[in-house]
Amino acid sequence: MNIFKGQFQLQITLGFVLSTIFIVIFAVYACQWITKKSFELYYTKTKVLFVLGSVVMFSIIAMIKIFTEKYVLFSVNFLYPLVILCIILTFIVYLDNKHVKQIVKTYKKIVMKYNIYLYI
């Protein structure tokens, strides 16, 4: 991909797809593990297990990228995913603003009704 020469093709490789899958799986399990062990994170054993698991996953992802990066699955014009991401981002910002306004409106009702101030 060289946008300065007018080449907008992005190659999707087997290494990219597999490493993305492993990263998502690792992220989900890391979040679940941290929420279960959050009160034990000051123990050395828990820290060592987390660091060891992270190093193993990083090594697996690096090996996948090294050995499968040369297998190109398909090529896509990167402007299409860019447009899709912009639409999704606009939708997320719209929903976020909508919910924030609802939360502020609810907060004002509570303050006016009960005359208490919540610190958010």
C-alpha positions as a Markdown table, in Angstrom:
| # | Residue | x | y | z |
|---|---|---|---|---|
| 1 | Met | 0.0 | 0.0 | 0.0 |
| 2 | Asn | 1.5 | 3.3 | -1.1 |
| 3 | Ile | -1.0 | 6.1 | -0.9 |
| 4 | Phe | 1.4 | 8.6 | -2.3 |
| 5 | Lys | 1.6 | 6.7 | -5.6 |
| 6 | Gly | -2.2 | 6.2 | -5.7 |
| 7 | Gln | -2.1 | 2.6 | -4.6 |
| 8 | Phe | -4.9 | 2.0 | -2.1 |
| 9 | Gln | -4.8 | -1.8 | -2.0 |
| 10 | Leu | -4.4 | -3.4 | 1.5 |
| 11 | Gln | -3.3 | -7.0 | 1.6 |
| 12 | Ile | -5.0 | -9.2 | 4.1 |
| 13 | Thr | -2.7 | -12.1 | 5.1 |
| 14 | Leu | -3.2 | -15.3 | 6.9 |
| 15 | Gly | -0.9 | -14.0 | 9.7 |
| 16 | Phe | -3.0 | -10.9 | 10.1 |
| 17 | Val | -6.3 | -12.9 | 10.4 |
| 18 | Leu | -4.9 | -15.5 | 12.8 |
| 19 | Ser | -3.1 | -13.0 | 15.0 |
| 20 | Thr | -6.2 | -10.8 | 15.2 |
| 21 | Ile | -8.2 | -13.9 | 16.3 |
| 22 | Phe | -5.6 | -14.8 | 19.0 |
| 23 | Ile | -5.4 | -11.2 | 20.2 |
| 24 | Val | -9.2 | -10.9 | 20.6 |
| 25 | Ile | -9.3 | -14.3 | 22.5 |
| 26 | Phe | -6.4 | -13.3 | 24.7 |
| 27 | Ala | -8.0 | -9.9 | 25.5 |
| 28 | Val | -11.3 | -11.5 | 26.5 |
| 29 | Tyr | -9.6 | -14.1 | 28.7 |
| 30 | Ala | -7.3 | -11.4 | 30.2 |
| 31 | Cys | -10.2 | -9.2 | 31.1 |
| 32 | Gln | -12.1 | -12.1 | 32.7 |
| 33 | Trp | -9.0 | -13.2 | 34.6 |
| 34 | Ile | -8.3 | -9.7 | 35.9 |
| 35 | Thr | -11.9 | -9.3 | 37.1 |
| 36 | Lys | -11.7 | -12.6 | 38.9 |
| 37 | Lys | -8.3 | -12.0 | 40.4 |
| 38 | Ser | -8.5 | -8.2 | 40.9 |
| 39 | Phe | -8.1 | -8.4 | 44.7 |
| 40 | Glu | -5.2 | -10.8 | 44.4 |
| 41 | Leu | -3.1 | -8.7 | 42.1 |
| 42 | Tyr | -0.8 | -7.6 | 44.9 |
| 43 | Tyr | 0.4 | -11.2 | 45.3 |
| 44 | Thr | 3.6 | -12.0 | 43.5 |
| 45 | Lys | 2.3 | -15.4 | 42.2 |
| 46 | Thr | -0.6 | -13.7 | 40.5 |
| 47 | Lys | 1.6 | -11.1 | 38.9 |
| 48 | Val | 4.0 | -13.8 | 37.7 |
| 49 | Leu | 1.2 | -15.8 | 36.2 |
| 50 | Phe | -0.2 | -12.8 | 34.4 |
| 51 | Val | 3.2 | -11.8 | 33.0 |
| 52 | Leu | 4.0 | -15.4 | 32.0 |
| 53 | Gly | 0.7 | -15.7 | 30.2 |
| 54 | Ser | 1.2 | -12.4 | 28.4 |
| 55 | Val | 4.7 | -13.4 | 27.3 |
| 56 | Val | 3.4 | -16.8 | 26.0 |
| 57 | Met | 0.6 | -15.2 | 24.1 |
| 58 | Phe | 2.9 | -12.6 | 22.6 |
| 59 | Ser | 5.3 | -15.3 | 21.5 |
| 60 | Ile | 2.5 | -17.3 | 19.9 |
| 61 | Ile | 1.3 | -14.3 | 18.0 |
| 62 | Ala | 4.8 | -13.4 | 16.9 |
| 63 | Met | 5.4 | -16.9 | 15.6 |
| 64 | Ile | 2.1 | -16.9 | 13.7 |
| 65 | Lys | 3.0 | -13.6 | 12.1 |
| 66 | Ile | 6.5 | -14.7 | 11.2 |
| 67 | Phe | 5.5 | -18.0 | 9.6 |
| 68 | Thr | 2.2 | -17.0 | 7.9 |
| 69 | Glu | 2.7 | -13.4 | 6.9 |
| 70 | Lys | 3.7 | -14.3 | 3.3 |
| 71 | Tyr | 0.3 | -16.0 | 2.5 |
| 72 | Val | -1.9 | -13.3 | 1.1 |
| 73 | Leu | -5.6 | -14.3 | 1.4 |
| 74 | Phe | -7.1 | -11.3 | -0.5 |
| 75 | Ser | -6.5 | -7.7 | -1.2 |
| 76 | Val | -9.0 | -4.9 | -0.5 |
| 77 | Asn | -9.2 | -1.2 | -1.4 |
| 78 | Phe | -8.6 | 0.3 | 2.0 |
| 79 | Leu | -11.1 | 3.2 | 1.4 |
| 80 | Tyr | -14.1 | 0.8 | 1.8 |
| 81 | Pro | -13.1 | -0.2 | 5.4 |
| 82 | Leu | -12.3 | 3.4 | 6.1 |
| 83 | Val | -15.8 | 4.5 | 5.1 |
| 84 | Ile | -17.4 | 1.7 | 7.1 |
| 85 | Leu | -15.3 | 2.7 | 10.2 |
| 86 | Cys | -16.3 | 6.3 | 9.8 |
| 87 | Ile | -20.0 | 5.4 | 9.7 |
| 88 | Ile | -19.7 | 3.2 | 12.7 |
| 89 | Leu | -17.8 | 5.9 | 14.6 |
| 90 | Thr | -20.4 | 8.4 | 13.8 |
| 91 | Phe | -23.1 | 6.0 | 15.0 |
| 92 | Ile | -21.2 | 5.4 | 18.3 |
| 93 | Val | -20.7 | 9.1 | 18.9 |
| 94 | Tyr | -24.4 | 9.7 | 18.2 |
| 95 | Leu | -25.5 | 7.0 | 20.7 |
| 96 | Asp | -23.0 | 8.2 | 23.3 |
| 97 | Asn | -24.3 | 11.8 | 23.1 |
| 98 | Lys | -27.9 | 10.6 | 23.3 |
| 99 | His | -27.2 | 8.5 | 26.4 |
| 100 | Val | -25.1 | 11.2 | 28.1 |
| 101 | Lys | -28.0 | 13.7 | 27.6 |
| 102 | Gln | -30.4 | 11.2 | 29.2 |
| 103 | Ile | -28.1 | 10.7 | 32.1 |
| 104 | Val | -27.7 | 14.4 | 32.7 |
| 105 | Lys | -31.5 | 14.8 | 32.5 |
| 106 | Thr | -32.1 | 12.0 | 35.0 |
| 107 | Tyr | -29.4 | 13.5 | 37.3 |
| 108 | Lys | -31.1 | 16.9 | 37.3 |
| 109 | Lys | -34.5 | 15.3 | 38.1 |
| 110 | Ile | -33.0 | 13.5 | 41.1 |
| 111 | Val | -31.3 | 16.7 | 42.3 |
| 112 | Met | -34.5 | 18.7 | 42.0 |
| 113 | Lys | -36.7 | 16.1 | 43.5 |
| 114 | Tyr | -34.6 | 15.0 | 46.5 |
| 115 | Asn | -32.4 | 18.1 | 46.8 |
| 116 | Ile | -29.3 | 15.9 | 47.0 |
| 117 | Tyr | -26.2 | 16.3 | 44.9 |
| 118 | Leu | -24.5 | 13.3 | 43.4 |
| 119 | Tyr | -20.9 | 13.6 | 42.4 |
| 120 | Ile | -20.4 | 11.9 | 39.1 |
